[in-house]
Amino acid sequence: MEKNNSSEGMDLPWGSEWSKKFVTNVGLITSSDGAEDNIMSSEWTHHVSYSPGIIAVCIKKTNTTHDNILKTKEFGVSLASQDQNILAYVAGTNSGKDLNKISVLKEPGFKFFKAEKINALLVEGASLHLECKVWKSIELPERTIFLGLVVERHSVPDKTSLIYHSNKFWKFGQEIEKPSEQEMKKINEAVEKNKK
């Protein structure tokens, strides 16, 4: 039920005209319960600190990945590359409670490799590979934000990340240039004039 009392906050439901305005990447979050490896797609995968490197992932409490991270206090992050839309779709639309998603993804030829400092797999061909240990967690009503301290990073391949927007996958398109030198001069003059 959508809340509309301002003291309670309002919902921004999945697929709504509001939530579809956000643009994110596709995080492939890997974990293990010690017996079986798992993967899920997470649009809420964000780089939130440079030094130290910290990654935030927001995971639904009913997901296998949530249980695995609570148990092991670690997770892998591979950012899906533009040619991994099928992998991202399979990882995001199936539950690890019902299916061994790693085995399913290996059948059409997707490959994984063992992380070095955590017990999880990473996705070959992704645009980025990071290994994280849980630094802090923040409880939300339906989800938990896990803040992962990067404990290992792997060389960055020459791959471009997949984009998720309006419930669809996208590729990067035309670059929009930053303001020109002349425009920046006007902005800087306005900044100087309006300093407190």
C-alpha positions in Angstrom: 0.0 0.0 0.0 1.4 3.4 -0.9 1.9 5.7 2.0 1.1 9.3 1.5 1.3 10.8 5.0 4.3 13.1 4.9 5.4 12.0 8.4 5.5 8.3 7.2 7.1 9.0 3.8 5.8 8.0 0.4 6.5 4.9 -1.7 8.4 5.0 -5.0 7.2 1.7 -6.3 9.3 -0.4 -8.7 8.4 0.4 -12.2 6.6 3.6 -11.3 7.0 6.9 -13.2 9.2 8.1 -10.4 11.5 5.2 -10.0 12.0 4.8 -13.7 13.8 8.2 -13.9 16.9 6.9 -12.1 19.9 5.7 -14.1 22.2 3.0 -12.5 24.7 0.4 -13.4 24.1 -3.4 -13.0 26.0 -4.9 -10.2 26.6 -8.6 -10.3 26.8 -9.5 -6.6 28.4 -12.8 -5.8 28.4 -14.6 -2.5 28.6 -18.1 -1.0 27.0 -19.9 1.9 30.1 -22.1 2.1 28.5 -24.9 0.1 27.1 -23.2 -3.0 28.0 -20.0 -4.9 25.3 -17.5 -5.8 24.9 -14.4 -8.0 22.3 -11.7 -8.3 21.8 -8.5 -10.3 21.6 -5.4 -8.2 20.8 -2.0 -9.7 21.7 -0.5 -6.3 25.4 -1.0 -6.4 27.3 2.3 -5.8 30.9 3.4 -5.2 30.5 5.7 -2.1 34.1 6.3 -0.9 37.4 6.7 -2.7 39.7 6.3 0.4 39.2 3.8 1.6 37.2 2.2 -1.3 33.7 1.4 -0.1 30.9 -0.1 -2.2 27.2 0.1 -1.1 24.9 -2.7 -2.2 21.2 -2.7 -1.2 19.8 -6.2 -1.0 16.3 -7.4 -0.3 16.1 -9.3 3.0 14.4 -12.3 1.3 17.2 -12.9 -1.2 19.8 -15.7 -0.9 22.5 -13.1 -1.3 21.3 -11.3 1.8 21.5 -14.5 3.8 25.0 -15.3 2.5 26.3 -11.8 3.2 24.9 -11.9 6.8 26.6 -15.3 7.3 30.0 -14.6 5.7 30.3 -10.8 6.0 31.7 -10.6 2.5 30.6 -10.3 -1.2 32.0 -9.8 -4.7 31.1 -7.1 -7.1 31.4 -7.4 -10.8 29.8 -4.6 -12.9 28.0 -6.1 -15.9 29.5 -5.0 -19.2 27.4 -4.1 -22.2 27.6 -7.6 -23.6 26.4 -9.2 -20.4 22.7 -8.3 -20.6 21.6 -12.0 -20.8 23.7 -12.8 -17.7 22.3 -9.8 -15.8 18.8 -10.7 -16.7 19.1 -14.4 -15.6 20.9 -13.4 -12.4 18.2 -10.8 -11.6 15.0 -12.6 -12.5 15.6 -15.9 -10.7 16.0 -16.8 -7.0 19.0 -18.6 -5.5 16.5 -20.3 -3.2 15.0 -22.1 -6.2 17.9 -22.5 -8.6 21.7 -22.8 -8.8 22.1 -19.7 -11.0 25.9 -20.2 -11.4 25.2 -23.6 -13.0 22.5 -22.2 -15.2 24.8 -19.4 -16.4 27.7 -21.8 -17.1 25.6 -23.8 -19.6 25.5 -21.1 -22.3 29.2 -20.3 -21.7 29.4 -17.6 -19.1 32.6 -18.0 -17.0 33.6 -17.2 -13.4 36.8 -17.1 -11.5 37.6 -17.5 -7.8 38.2 -14.3 -5.8 41.5 -14.1 -3.9 40.6 -12.7 -0.5 36.9 -13.7 -0.1 35.1 -17.0 -0.7 33.1 -16.0 -3.8 33.3 -16.1 -7.5 33.7 -13.1 -9.8 32.3 -12.8 -13.3 34.7 -13.1 -16.3 34.2 -10.3 -18.9 32.6 -7.8 -16.5 33.8 -4.2 -16.6 35.0 -4.2 -13.0 35.8 -6.8 -10.3 36.0 -6.0 -6.6 36.2 -8.1 -3.4 34.5 -6.6 -0.4 34.2 -7.3 3.4 31.2 -5.9 5.2 32.3 -2.7 7.0 28.8 -1.6 8.2 25.2 -2.3 7.4 22.1 -0.2 7.5 18.7 -1.7 8.0 15.8 -0.5 5.8 12.2 -1.8 6.0 12.6 -4.4 3.2 16.3 -4.3 2.5 19.7 -3.9 4.0 22.4 -1.6 2.7 25.8 -3.4 3.1 28.8 -1.1 3.0 31.7 -3.2 1.7 35.3 -2.3 2.3 37.2 -3.2 -0.9 39.9 -5.7 0.1 41.0 -6.6 -3.4 40.6 -5.1 -6.8 41.4 -6.6 -10.1 42.8 -5.0 -13.3 40.0 -3.2 -15.2 39.4 -4.7 -18.6 38.6 -2.5 -21.6 34.9 -2.9 -21.2 32.0 -0.4 -20.8 29.4 -0.9 -18.1 25.8 -1.8 -18.8 23.3 0.8 -17.9 19.9 0.2 -16.3 17.2 2.8 -16.8 13.4 2.7 -17.1 13.4 -1.0 -16.4 15.6 -1.7 -19.5 19.2 -2.2 -20.3 21.1 0.5 -22.3 24.5 1.2 -23.8 26.3 4.5 -23.5 25.3 6.9 -26.3 26.4 10.4 -27.2 28.7 12.2 -24.8 27.3 15.6 -23.6 30.2 18.0 -23.2 30.8 19.9 -20.0 30.2 23.7 -20.0 32.5 25.7 -22.4 35.3 27.9 -21.1 33.1 31.0 -21.8 30.1 29.5 -19.9 32.3 28.6 -17.0 33.7 32.1 -16.9 30.2 33.5 -16.5 29.4 30.9 -13.8 32.6 31.7 -11.9 31.8 35.4 -12.0 28.3 34.7 -10.6 29.9 32.5 -7.9 32.3 35.3 -6.9 29.6 37.9 -6.9 27.3 35.8 -4.7 29.7 34.5 -2.1 28.6 34.9 1.5 
